[in-house]
């Protein structure tokens, strides 16, 4: 299974840090956020990675290169302007191929084991569903969550509600209605998949952080550098 790391966002809430550095290259625990993802994907045996970029994208390519230092192969999907999540994925489909693929937001930090995705997202891998989302406990900045889970299926409402982690597995067909190069949001596609009973989900209770502000970046960096974590 190939993976895509979403790295095209401007990171407005992270300014001024992102005025000169793309958000995925901001460091925590001594290395860029995006490198934590690359290392965990490689450890899980996922060796083909696609990264989209827009804001200061040349820095990302210069920093990561072809991925050889992590024993992976990295290809890039540049965007003149950020195409949002679904638009960015649709634009990268020629690099991702015809099989289901994993996507992870470049601005989250997690110790999720990507090695279990193929098994957990088996209904997508087998073609019975078009989307599988990893959900996490609601963080303070998003207390109401996004979705719930009912018998392994993703649903719009229920108890408890969880937050979308930014990690998912998708069939390429989920993005077939999007014109390449046009901006598009992911949420409407997921809602449609739910309505068609073609979306599954899992809950992950481990480490997960949405690095949306400089304060959260600083707090995560401090936690990773603790001797007793």
Number of C-alpha atoms within 10 A of each C-alpha: 17 19 23 29 24 23 28 30 23 19 21 13 12 19 14 11 15 19 14 11 18 23 28 26 20 20 17 21 15 10 12 15 22 26 19 19 23 23 15 18 23 18 15 14 15 20 19 19 25 20 26 25 27 20 23 17 22 12 15 23 18 9 13 16 14 16 17 11 9 17 16 18 16 20 19 19 21 20 18 11 16 21 23 16 21 20 21 30 29 24 23 22 19 11 17 22 12 11 14 23 23 25 22 22 21 27 24 19 21 16 12 18 13 20 15 10 22 17 10 19 25 15 17 23 22 12 14 14 22 27 29 29 27 23 25 23 21 17 14 7 9 11 12 14 18 18 21 22 20 14 9 14 17 26 22 14 14 11 9 12 20 24 20 19 23 19 21 23 29 24 21 19 14 19 20 11 9 17 12 17 16 15 18 21 14 15 12 11 18 22 17 13 20 19 13 11 15 21 26 28 24 21 17 15 10 12 11 16 17 18 23 16 14 16 11 14 21 15 12 19 16 12 14 14 12 10 6 6 6
